[in-house]
Amino acid sequence: MNDLLSTLHKDATGSVECLGQTFPSDEARRDHYLKLLAERLKDPAFRKIEGFPVGSDEDILALSDPPYYTACPNPFIEDYVRHYGKPYDSAVTYSKEPFTADVSEGKNDPIYNAHSYHTKVPPRAIVRYILSYTEPGDVVFDGFCGTGMTAVAAQLCGDRSVIQPRWPPQTAPLMAGQTAPGRTGWIMTIPG
């Protein structure tokens, strides 16, 4: 299960693969992406993105573990989609009818009950939307991440990917033992 919940792949020598690049260690990966993020933070246009946090570069870098999680708009999401997704093809028409079925799912699923949250949606309800609006191999982006139920739903579909900028504290019971030591969150892909 750990391999499904992380894009960080270590081999027997301890080297790490991330977004198609190989690093001698996870620390080397983190240093590389922190330098890229530090450069990006110098761009005034980047800082003008709506919702950019008020804080020093040092604070933003200290709270980030790029490319998985950044304490500012994540500039690596496009790279992530490019690496794990499939390229846009304008020749392929995307046409989906609105999903109109009644979605009524119980709240007795053990994963759903792992922790409480006032707006949580059962993953089986989300599955119906993923199956209706995506094709096998598509990337599903959950920018708010909430309680992680979209990730669970995509995994239940078995052939979609999920990118999530962070694992919020309320998902800790659900993801216990699935994260690297000290990591609070990252962008995640569930391979198809």
N, CA and C atoms as a LAMMPS dump frame, in Angstrom:
ITEM: TIMESTEP
0
ITEM: NUMBER OF ATOMS
576
ITEM: BOX BOUNDS ff ff ff
-5.0000000000000000e+02 5.0000000000000000e+02
-5.0000000000000000e+02 5.0000000000000000e+02
-5.0000000000000000e+02 5.0000000000000000e+02
ITEM: ATOMS id mol type element x y z
1 1 1 N 0.817 -1.19 0
2 1 2 C 0 0 0
3 1 3 C 0.864 1.259 0
4 2 1 N 2.031 1.241 0.646
5 2 2 C 2.881 2.425 0.673
6 2 3 C 3.237 2.892 -0.719
7 3 1 N 3.517 1.972 -1.65
8 3 2 C 3.883 2.371 -3.001
9 3 3 C 2.752 3.104 -3.699
10 4 1 N 1.504 2.784 -3.36
11 4 2 C 0.379 3.457 -3.992
12 4 3 C 0.209 4.874 -3.488
13 5 1 N 0.725 5.171 -2.318
14 5 2 C 0.488 6.464 -1.71
15 5 3 C 1.683 7.392 -1.774
16 6 1 N 2.666 7.07 -2.562
17 6 2 C 3.835 7.933 -2.636
18 6 3 C 4.428 7.89 -4.028
19 7 1 N 4.963 9.028 -4.45
20 7 2 C 5.689 9.059 -5.714
21 7 3 C 7.175 8.962 -5.45
22 8 1 N 7.548 8.833 -4.197
23 8 2 C 8.936 8.73 -3.813
24 8 3 C 9.336 7.265 -3.901
25 9 1 N 10.202 6.945 -4.844
26 9 2 C 10.604 5.554 -5.045
27 9 3 C 12.077 5.409 -4.712
28 10 1 N 12.383 4.607 -3.705
29 10 2 C 13.769 4.354 -3.322
30 10 3 C 14.195 2.999 -3.869
31 11 1 N 15.437 2.929 -4.351
32 11 2 C 15.944 1.635 -4.773
33 11 3 C 16.853 1.086 -3.675
34 12 1 N 17.473 -0.043 -3.926
35 12 2 C 18.291 -0.72 -2.913
36 12 3 C 19.482 0.123 -2.473
37 13 1 N 19.96 1.032 -3.314
38 13 2 C 21.114 1.862 -2.96
39 13 3 C 20.713 3.098 -2.182
40 14 1 N 19.407 3.332 -2.017
41 14 2 C 18.946 4.517 -1.299
42 14 3 C 18.653 5.693 -2.202
43 15 1 N 18.934 5.539 -3.504
44 15 2 C 18.628 6.648 -4.41
45 15 3 C 17.111 6.778 -4.56
46 16 1 N 16.683 7.972 -4.906
47 16 2 C 15.273 8.326 -4.924
48 16 3 C 14.897 8.846 -6.312
49 17 1 N 13.745 8.377 -6.823
50 17 2 C 13.215 8.876 -8.096
51 17 3 C 12.053 9.8 -7.793
52 18 1 N 12.071 10.971 -8.419
53 18 2 C 11.001 11.946 -8.234
54 18 3 C 10.816 12.712 -9.534
55 19 1 N 9.622 12.646 -10.085
56 19 2 C 9.28 13.339 -11.337
57 19 3 C 10.279 13.041 -12.449
58 20 1 N 10.692 11.785 -12.525
59 20 2 C 11.572 11.349 -13.604
60 20 3 C 13.046 11.617 -13.364
61 21 1 N 13.404 12.214 -12.25
62 21 2 C 14.805 12.478 -11.924
63 21 3 C 15.234 11.553 -10.796
64 22 1 N 16.497 11.16 -10.812
65 22 2 C 17.026 10.298 -9.762
66 22 3 C 17.984 11.106 -8.893
67 23 1 N 17.824 10.973 -7.591
68 23 2 C 18.653 11.674 -6.616
69 23 3 C 19.316 10.643 -5.714
70 24 1 N 20.52 10.941 -5.201
71 24 2 C 21.207 9.961 -4.345
72 24 3 C 20.474 9.685 -3.033
73 25 1 N 19.631 10.631 -2.59
74 25 2 C 18.89 10.451 -1.344
75 25 3 C 17.663 11.352 -1.357
76 26 1 N 16.777 11.138 -0.398
77 26 2 C 15.604 12 -0.284
78 26 3 C 16.02 13.417 0.1
79 27 1 N 17.059 13.528 0.907
80 27 2 C 17.559 14.851 1.287
81 27 3 C 18.085 15.611 0.067
82 28 1 N 18.748 14.915 -0.849
83 28 2 C 19.231 15.552 -2.084
84 28 3 C 18.055 16.001 -2.944
85 29 1 N 17.013 15.182 -2.988
86 29 2 C 15.804 15.568 -3.728
87 29 3 C 15.211 16.833 -3.13
88 30 1 N 15.082 16.837 -1.817
89 30 2 C 14.491 17.997 -1.141
90 30 3 C 15.337 19.243 -1.368
91 31 1 N 16.658 19.141 -1.248
92 31 2 C 17.546 20.289 -1.476
93 31 3 C 17.39 20.835 -2.891
94 32 1 N 17.326 19.937 -3.864
95 32 2 C 17.177 20.348 -5.269
96 32 3 C 15.898 21.161 -5.466
97 33 1 N 14.781 20.641 -4.98
98 33 2 C 13.51 21.321 -5.19
99 33 3 C 13.359 22.563 -4.309
100 34 1 N 13.994 22.587 -3.145
101 34 2 C 13.977 23.811 -2.34
102 34 3 C 14.721 24.937 -3.054
103 35 1 N 15.822 24.612 -3.73
104 35 2 C 16.55 25.637 -4.498
105 35 3 C 15.679 26.167 -5.631
106 36 1 N 14.977 25.261 -6.323
107 36 2 C 14.08 25.705 -7.397
108 36 3 C 12.953 26.573 -6.851
109 37 1 N 12.395 26.19 -5.71
110 37 2 C 11.334 26.981 -5.097
111 37 3 C 11.866 28.338 -4.643
112 38 1 N 13.064 28.371 -4.083
113 38 2 C 13.668 29.636 -3.652
114 38 3 C 13.822 30.584 -4.834
115 39 1 N 14.239 30.05 -5.972
116 39 2 C 14.349 30.883 -7.181
117 39 3 C 12.979 31.405 -7.605
118 40 1 N 11.987 30.554 -7.543
119 40 2 C 10.63 30.949 -7.934
120 40 3 C 10.081 32.037 -7.017
121 41 1 N 10.436 31.97 -5.735
122 41 2 C 9.96 32.964 -4.782
123 41 3 C 10.512 34.358 -5.07
124 42 1 N 11.593 34.458 -5.844
125 42 2 C 12.169 35.758 -6.211
126 42 3 C 11.37 36.442 -7.321
127 43 1 N 10.479 35.712 -7.979
128 43 2 C 9.694 36.244 -9.095
129 43 3 C 8.502 37.039 -8.549
130 44 1 N 8.461 38.356 -8.772
131 44 2 C 7.352 39.165 -8.255
132 44 3 C 5.984 38.729 -8.795
133 45 1 N 5.942 38.252 -10.025
134 45 2 C 4.664 37.798 -10.602
135 45 3 C 4.142 36.564 -9.859
136 46 1 N 5.034 35.689 -9.448
137 46 2 C 4.643 34.495 -8.692
138 46 3 C 4 34.9 -7.365
139 47 1 N 4.565 35.922 -6.728
140 47 2 C 4.045 36.387 -5.442
141 47 3 C 2.697 37.093 -5.567
142 48 1 N 2.313 37.469 -6.782
143 48 2 C 1.033 38.163 -6.99
144 48 3 C -0.124 37.202 -7.21
145 49 1 N 0.146 35.906 -7.215
146 49 2 C -0.923 34.919 -7.362
147 49 3 C -1.877 35.072 -6.195
148 50 1 N -3.177 35.102 -6.501
149 50 2 C -4.171 35.261 -5.452
150 50 3 C -4.019 34.16 -4.405
151 51 1 N -4.049 34.546 -3.17
152 51 2 C -3.926 33.588 -2.08
153 51 3 C -2.5 33.328 -1.643
154 52 1 N -1.54 34.032 -2.245
155 52 2 C -0.149 33.832 -1.849
156 52 3 C -0.005 34.212 -0.378
157 53 1 N 0.673 33.394 0.428
158 53 2 C 0.736 33.67 1.866
159 53 3 C 1.592 34.878 2.204
160 54 1 N 1.25 35.504 3.309
161 54 2 C 2.078 36.568 3.841
162 54 3 C 3.119 35.872 4.713
163 55 1 N 4.349 36.016 4.348
164 55 2 C 5.404 35.357 5.107
165 55 3 C 6.729 35.532 4.4
166 56 1 N 7.785 35.298 5.131
167 56 2 C 9.116 35.434 4.548
168 56 3 C 9.435 34.21 3.69
169 57 1 N 10.404 34.397 2.803
170 57 2 C 10.864 33.266 1.987
171 57 3 C 11.353 32.133 2.886
172 58 1 N 12.056 32.478 3.947
173 58 2 C 12.6 31.476 4.853
174 58 3 C 11.479 30.645 5.484
175 59 1 N 10.389 31.322 5.885
176 59 2 C 9.261 30.606 6.481
177 59 3 C 8.588 29.686 5.467
178 60 1 N 8.385 30.197 4.257
179 60 2 C 7.746 29.391 3.204
180 60 3 C 8.594 28.164 2.894
181 61 1 N 9.902 28.359 2.782
182 61 2 C 10.794 27.229 2.491
183 61 3 C 10.838 26.236 3.652
184 62 1 N 10.828 26.738 4.871
185 62 2 C 10.88 25.845 6.039
186 62 3 C 9.617 24.985 6.147
187 63 1 N 8.491 25.514 5.684
188 63 2 C 7.223 24.785 5.77
189 63 3 C 6.949 23.918 4.54
190 64 1 N 7.854 23.925 3.581
191 64 2 C 7.627 23.221 2.311
192 64 3 C 8.481 21.972 2.195
193 65 1 N 7.978 21.005 1.448
194 65 2 C 8.723 19.807 1.074
195 65 3 C 8.467 19.582 -0.415
196 66 1 N 9.03 20.465 -1.239
197 66 2 C 8.721 20.39 -2.672
198 66 3 C 9.325 19.159 -3.328
199 67 1 N 8.747 18.649 -4.387
200 67 2 C 7.59 19.168 -5.099
201 67 3 C 6.264 18.703 -4.511
202 68 1 N 6.297 17.919 -3.443
203 68 2 C 5.083 17.327 -2.901
204 68 3 C 4.189 18.343 -2.214
205 69 1 N 4.79 19.203 -1.421
206 69 2 C 4.014 20.165 -0.656
207 69 3 C 4.774 21.475 -0.617
208 70 1 N 4.063 22.57 -0.878
209 70 2 C 4.658 23.889 -0.715
210 70 3 C 3.696 24.749 0.094
211 71 1 N 4.243 25.641 0.889
212 71 2 C 3.433 26.528 1.72
213 71 3 C 3.012 27.771 0.946
214 72 1 N 3.002 27.669 -0.357
215 72 2 C 2.577 28.727 -1.259
216 72 3 C 1.962 28.012 -2.468
217 73 1 N 1.418 28.737 -3.442
218 73 2 C 0.938 28.024 -4.633
219 73 3 C 2.05 27.115 -5.174
220 74 1 N 1.716 25.869 -5.433
221 74 2 C 2.727 24.876 -5.792
222 74 3 C 3.12 25.016 -7.272
223 75 1 N 4.349 25.498 -7.54
224 75 2 C 4.772 25.673 -8.93
225 75 3 C 5.139 24.367 -9.626
226 76 1 N 5.096 23.249 -8.907
227 76 2 C 5.504 21.969 -9.48
228 76 3 C 4.32 21.118 -9.946
229 77 1 N 3.106 21.586 -9.757
230 77 2 C 1.94 20.795 -10.154
231 77 3 C 1.951 20.527 -11.658
232 78 1 N 2.29 21.535 -12.451
233 78 2 C 2.347 21.338 -13.901
234 78 3 C 3.356 20.252 -14.267
235 79 1 N 4.518 20.248 -13.625
236 79 2 C 5.529 19.204 -13.868
237 79 3 C 4.982 17.834 -13.498
238 80 1 N 4.26 17.796 -12.388
239 80 2 C 3.686 16.551 -11.912
240 80 3 C 2.68 15.985 -12.909
241 81 1 N 1.796 16.85 -13.39
242 81 2 C 0.797 16.413 -14.372
243 81 3 C 1.495 15.987 -15.665
244 82 1 N 2.506 16.736 -16.085
245 82 2 C 3.242 16.399 -17.312
246 82 3 C 3.902 15.025 -17.173
247 83 1 N 4.452 14.729 -15.978
248 83 2 C 5.16 13.461 -15.776
249 83 3 C 4.198 12.276 -15.649
250 84 1 N 3.117 12.45 -14.896
251 84 2 C 2.231 11.325 -14.613
252 84 3 C 0.963 11.296 -15.463
253 85 1 N 0.608 12.411 -16.056
254 85 2 C -0.614 12.466 -16.845
255 85 3 C -0.356 12.141 -18.301
256 86 1 N -1.394 12.324 -19.099
257 86 2 C -1.221 12.145 -20.533
258 86 3 C -1.424 13.505 -21.196
259 87 1 N -0.681 13.784 -22.265
260 87 2 C -0.763 15.109 -22.89
261 87 3 C -2.154 15.394 -23.452
262 88 1 N -2.503 16.661 -23.42
263 88 2 C -3.768 17.093 -24.003
264 88 3 C -3.722 16.863 -25.505
265 89 1 N -4.787 16.292 -26.033
266 89 2 C -4.895 16.041 -27.469
267 89 3 C -6.156 16.738 -27.964
268 90 1 N -5.973 17.824 -28.703
269 90 2 C -7.124 18.602 -29.174
270 90 3 C -7.965 17.819 -30.18
271 91 1 N -7.418 16.751 -30.728
272 91 2 C -8.174 15.936 -31.685
273 91 3 C -9.2 15.045 -30.975
274 92 1 N -9.001 14.829 -29.69
275 92 2 C -9.922 14.002 -28.914
276 92 3 C -10.986 14.913 -28.31
277 93 1 N -12.214 14.666 -28.668
278 93 2 C -13.309 15.481 -28.164
279 93 3 C -13.71 15.014 -26.783
280 94 1 N -13.823 15.977 -25.871
281 94 2 C -14.3 15.669 -24.529
282 94 3 C -15.746 16.134 -24.461
283 95 1 N -16.635 15.186 -24.335
284 95 2 C -18.051 15.519 -24.248
285 95 3 C -18.696 14.547 -23.273
286 96 1 N -19.133 15.074 -22.17
287 96 2 C -19.776 14.252 -21.15
288 96 3 C -21.128 14.859 -20.833
289 97 1 N -22.117 14.018 -20.74
290 97 2 C -23.44 14.464 -20.317
291 97 3 C -23.394 14.741 -18.821
292 98 1 N -24.199 15.682 -18.353
293 98 2 C -24.226 15.933 -16.907
294 98 3 C -24.633 14.677 -16.14
295 99 1 N -23.983 14.471 -15.018
296 99 2 C -24.294 13.32 -14.17
297 99 3 C -25.586 13.631 -13.423
298 100 1 N -26.618 12.826 -13.661
299 100 2 C -27.933 13.138 -13.105
300 100 3 C -28.5 12.063 -12.178
301 101 1 N -27.753 11.019 -11.903
302 101 2 C -28.268 9.951 -11.042
303 101 3 C -28.317 10.397 -9.586
304 102 1 N -29.208 9.79 -8.835
305 102 2 C -29.276 10.045 -7.408
306 102 3 C -28.066 9.385 -6.752
307 103 1 N -27.329 10.144 -5.984
308 103 2 C -26.154 9.618 -5.305
309 103 3 C -26.459 9.566 -3.818
310 104 1 N -26.717 8.374 -3.347
311 104 2 C -27.02 8.183 -1.937
312 104 3 C -26.165 7.021 -1.443
313 105 1 N -25.151 7.351 -0.705
314 105 2 C -24.251 6.327 -0.174
315 105 3 C -24.267 6.393 1.341
316 106 1 N -24.182 5.253 1.955
317 106 2 C -24.154 5.201 3.411
318 106 3 C -22.838 5.699 3.964
319 107 1 N -22.86 5.994 5.22
320 107 2 C -21.658 6.495 5.891
321 107 3 C -21.099 5.443 6.841
322 108 1 N -21.187 4.178 6.457
323 108 2 C -20.711 3.093 7.307
324 108 3 C -19.411 2.477 6.826
325 109 1 N -18.792 3.056 5.815
326 109 2 C -17.531 2.556 5.296
327 109 3 C -16.436 2.766 6.346
328 110 1 N -15.599 1.759 6.616
329 110 2 C -14.554 1.913 7.639
330 110 3 C -13.578 3.052 7.336
331 111 1 N -13.274 3.267 6.065
332 111 2 C -12.369 4.369 5.717
333 111 3 C -13.039 5.701 6.013
334 112 1 N -14.297 5.819 5.664
335 112 2 C -15.043 7.043 5.922
336 112 3 C -15.097 7.328 7.419
337 113 1 N -15.257 6.303 8.218
338 113 2 C -15.393 6.464 9.667
339 113 3 C -14.058 6.568 10.409
340 114 1 N -12.942 6.583 9.681
341 114 2 C -11.636 6.651 10.335
342 114 3 C -11.467 7.939 11.135
343 115 1 N -12.102 9.006 10.708
344 115 2 C -12.061 10.279 11.414
345 115 3 C -13.276 11.091 10.989
346 116 1 N -13.652 12.053 11.794
347 116 2 C -14.835 12.849 11.472
348 116 3 C -14.435 14.181 10.85
349 117 1 N -15.334 14.676 10.044
350 117 2 C -15.183 16.005 9.451
351 117 3 C -16.557 16.408 8.956
352 118 1 N -16.965 17.617 9.225
353 118 2 C -18.349 18.016 9.016
354 118 3 C -18.822 18.033 7.558
355 119 1 N -17.939 18.164 6.589
356 119 2 C -18.384 18.181 5.185
357 119 3 C -17.873 16.984 4.386
358 120 1 N -17.438 15.957 5.07
359 120 2 C -16.867 14.799 4.376
360 120 3 C -17.93 14.068 3.557
361 121 1 N -17.524 13.612 2.358
362 121 2 C -18.4 12.868 1.455
363 121 3 C -17.904 11.425 1.388
364 122 1 N -18.81 10.446 1.466
365 122 2 C -18.366 9.048 1.372
366 122 3 C -17.646 8.785 0.041
367 123 1 N -16.543 8.053 0.059
368 123 2 C -15.788 7.835 -1.179
369 123 3 C -16.593 7.143 -2.271
370 124 1 N -17.514 6.275 -1.907
371 124 2 C -18.316 5.585 -2.931
372 124 3 C -19.186 6.567 -3.715
373 125 1 N -19.573 7.665 -3.101
374 125 2 C -20.331 8.695 -3.823
375 125 3 C -19.436 9.419 -4.828
376 126 1 N -18.192 9.67 -4.456
377 126 2 C -17.243 10.347 -5.341
378 126 3 C -16.874 9.451 -6.518
379 127 1 N -16.816 8.14 -6.295
380 127 2 C -16.487 7.178 -7.358
381 127 3 C -17.393 7.382 -8.562
382 128 1 N -18.663 7.592 -8.324
383 128 2 C -19.609 7.74 -9.435
384 128 3 C -19.255 8.924 -10.327
385 129 1 N -18.827 10.013 -9.73
386 129 2 C -18.444 11.192 -10.518
387 129 3 C -17.147 10.957 -11.277
388 130 1 N -16.182 10.326 -10.621
389 130 2 C -14.915 10.031 -11.297
390 130 3 C -15.16 9.131 -12.509
391 131 1 N -15.962 8.088 -12.327
392 131 2 C -16.25 7.181 -13.442
393 131 3 C -17.034 7.873 -14.543
394 132 1 N -17.882 8.827 -14.184
395 132 2 C -18.698 9.517 -15.176
396 132 3 C -17.898 10.524 -15.999
397 133 1 N -16.969 11.238 -15.364
398 133 2 C -16.311 12.36 -16.03
399 133 3 C -14.877 12.108 -16.474
400 134 1 N -14.324 10.931 -16.198
401 134 2 C -12.942 10.67 -16.595
402 134 3 C -12.839 9.37 -17.374
403 135 1 N -11.688 9.191 -17.969
404 135 2 C -11.352 7.965 -18.688
405 135 3 C -10.172 7.303 -17.971
406 136 1 N -9.966 5.999 -18.165
407 136 2 C -8.801 5.349 -17.55
408 136 3 C -7.514 6.087 -17.904
409 137 1 N -6.68 6.3 -16.903
410 137 2 C -5.416 6.989 -17.095
411 137 3 C -5.49 8.492 -16.898
412 138 1 N -6.693 9.072 -16.763
413 138 2 C -6.819 10.505 -16.528
414 138 3 C -6.258 10.858 -15.156
415 139 1 N -5.898 12.116 -15.008
416 139 2 C -5.449 12.636 -13.731
417 139 3 C -6.617 13.371 -13.092
418 140 1 N -6.85 13.118 -11.824
419 140 2 C -7.891 13.795 -11.053
420 140 3 C -7.178 14.724 -10.085
421 141 1 N -7.475 16.013 -10.158
422 141 2 C -6.837 16.994 -9.284
423 141 3 C -7.804 17.396 -8.183
424 142 1 N -7.386 17.223 -6.955
425 142 2 C -8.175 17.639 -5.803
426 142 3 C -7.393 18.733 -5.092
427 143 1 N -7.624 19.966 -5.49
428 143 2 C -6.846 21.087 -4.988
429 143 3 C -7.093 21.426 -3.538
430 144 1 N -8.219 21.015 -2.981
431 144 2 C -8.502 21.341 -1.591
432 144 3 C -8.108 20.211 -0.66
433 145 1 N -8.114 19.014 -1.136
434 145 2 C -7.657 17.819 -0.433
435 145 3 C -8.54 17.404 0.731
436 146 1 N -9.183 18.301 1.395
437 146 2 C -10.132 17.962 2.445
438 146 3 C -9.72 16.795 3.305
439 147 1 N -10.518 15.747 3.279
440 147 2 C -10.267 14.584 4.13
441 147 3 C -9.627 13.422 3.382
442 148 1 N -9.292 13.613 2.122
443 148 2 C -8.641 12.551 1.367
444 148 3 C -9.594 11.563 0.717
445 149 1 N -10.89 11.821 0.76
446 149 2 C -11.864 10.873 0.217
447 149 3 C -11.789 10.789 -1.313
448 150 1 N -11.361 11.874 -1.985
449 150 2 C -11.199 11.806 -3.443
450 150 3 C -10.08 10.833 -3.793
451 151 1 N -9.01 10.843 -3.012
452 151 2 C -7.908 9.891 -3.241
453 151 3 C -8.385 8.465 -3.043
454 152 1 N -9.169 8.25 -2.008
455 152 2 C -9.716 6.913 -1.747
456 152 3 C -10.619 6.499 -2.904
457 153 1 N -11.466 7.421 -3.369
458 153 2 C -12.381 7.119 -4.474
459 153 3 C -11.611 6.78 -5.745
460 154 1 N -10.572 7.552 -6.055
461 154 2 C -9.781 7.272 -7.257
462 154 3 C -9.104 5.917 -7.152
463 155 1 N -8.644 5.57 -5.961
464 155 2 C -8.027 4.259 -5.774
465 155 3 C -9.072 3.164 -5.964
466 156 1 N -10.285 3.401 -5.503
467 156 2 C -11.356 2.417 -5.699
468 156 3 C -11.673 2.233 -7.182
469 157 1 N -11.527 3.307 -7.963
470 157 2 C -11.751 3.203 -9.416
471 157 3 C -10.662 2.357 -10.065
472 158 1 N -9.471 2.376 -9.503
473 158 2 C -8.401 1.503 -9.951
474 158 3 C -7.635 1.957 -11.168
475 159 1 N -8.058 3.021 -11.834
476 159 2 C -7.353 3.404 -13.044
477 159 3 C -7.26 4.913 -13.213
478 160 1 N -7.385 5.63 -12.145
479 160 2 C -7.25 7.076 -12.195
480 160 3 C -6.08 7.481 -11.307
481 161 1 N -5.583 8.681 -11.493
482 161 2 C -4.52 9.219 -10.646
483 161 3 C -5.068 10.402 -9.876
484 162 1 N -4.5 10.631 -8.729
485 162 2 C -4.918 11.756 -7.891
486 162 3 C -3.693 12.576 -7.546
487 163 1 N -3.829 13.878 -7.651
488 163 2 C -2.78 14.785 -7.206
489 163 3 C -3.396 15.595 -6.086
490 164 1 N -2.728 15.606 -4.957
491 164 2 C -3.228 16.396 -3.844
492 164 3 C -2.077 17.186 -3.258
493 165 1 N -2.249 18.498 -3.117
494 165 2 C -1.158 19.32 -2.632
495 165 3 C -0.73 19.02 -1.21
496 166 1 N -1.59 18.461 -0.391
497 166 2 C -1.215 18.228 0.99
498 166 3 C -2.096 17.135 1.576
499 167 1 N -1.614 16.546 2.648
500 167 2 C -2.466 15.697 3.485
501 167 3 C -2.759 16.521 4.717
502 168 1 N -3.97 16.977 4.908
503 168 2 C -4.266 17.799 6.075
504 168 3 C -4.261 16.969 7.357
505 169 1 N -4.173 17.645 8.505
506 169 2 C -4.102 16.916 9.774
507 169 3 C -5.247 15.936 9.987
508 170 1 N -6.453 16.245 9.48
509 170 2 C -7.575 15.351 9.738
510 170 3 C -7.437 14.015 9.012
511 171 1 N -6.523 13.908 8.03
512 171 2 C -6.343 12.621 7.357
513 171 3 C -5.282 11.768 8.036
514 172 1 N -4.636 12.288 9.066
515 172 2 C -3.569 11.535 9.717
516 172 3 C -4.007 10.139 10.163
517 173 1 N -5.194 9.972 10.781
518 173 2 C -5.577 8.606 11.16
519 173 3 C -5.739 7.688 9.948
520 174 1 N -6.24 8.229 8.843
521 174 2 C -6.448 7.438 7.631
522 174 3 C -5.119 7.026 7.011
523 175 1 N -4.156 7.93 7.031
524 175 2 C -2.886 7.692 6.36
525 175 3 C -1.784 7.26 7.32
526 176 1 N -2.136 6.94 8.555
527 176 2 C -1.119 6.563 9.544
528 176 3 C -0.229 5.466 8.994
529 177 1 N 1.059 5.665 9.091
530 177 2 C 2.018 4.672 8.612
531 177 3 C 2.267 4.752 7.12
532 178 1 N 1.575 5.631 6.422
533 178 2 C 1.727 5.696 4.972
534 178 3 C 2.672 6.817 4.549
535 179 1 N 3.009 7.721 5.444
536 179 2 C 3.84 8.851 5.077
537 179 3 C 5.258 8.653 5.57
538 180 1 N 6.174 9.362 4.95
539 180 2 C 7.564 9.307 5.383
540 180 3 C 7.689 10.008 6.73
541 181 1 N 8.628 9.63 7.555
542 181 2 C 8.773 10.242 8.878
543 181 3 C 8.908 11.76 8.771
544 182 1 N 8.131 12.47 9.561
545 182 2 C 8.215 13.92 9.598
546 182 3 C 7.499 14.638 8.474
547 183 1 N 6.968 13.921 7.525
548 183 2 C 6.322 14.563 6.385
549 183 3 C 4.872 14.863 6.735
550 184 1 N 4.451 16.087 6.486
551 184 2 C 3.075 16.47 6.787
552 184 3 C 2.182 16.347 5.569
553 185 1 N 2.748 16.25 4.402
554 185 2 C 1.91 16.113 3.224
555 185 3 C 2.713 16.232 1.951
556 186 1 N 2.096 15.88 0.834
557 186 2 C 2.752 15.961 -0.465
558 186 3 C 1.731 15.815 -1.568
559 187 1 N 2.169 16.064 -2.774
560 187 2 C 1.345 15.76 -3.94
561 187 3 C 1.389 14.253 -4.108
562 188 1 N 0.282 13.641 -4.432
563 188 2 C 0.218 12.188 -4.472
564 188 3 C -0.39 11.705 -5.781
565 189 1 N 0.1 10.614 -6.265
566 189 2 C -0.495 9.943 -7.416
567 189 3 C -0.805 8.519 -7.029
568 190 1 N -2.004 8.082 -7.359
569 190 2 C -2.355 6.679 -7.232
570 190 3 C -2.27 6.109 -8.64
571 191 1 N -1.284 5.265 -8.924
572 191 2 C -1.121 4.77 -10.287
573 191 3 C -2.283 3.898 -10.729
574 192 1 N -2.574 3.956 -12.013
575 192 2 C -3.651 3.147 -12.576
576 192 3 C -3.224 1.755 -12.85
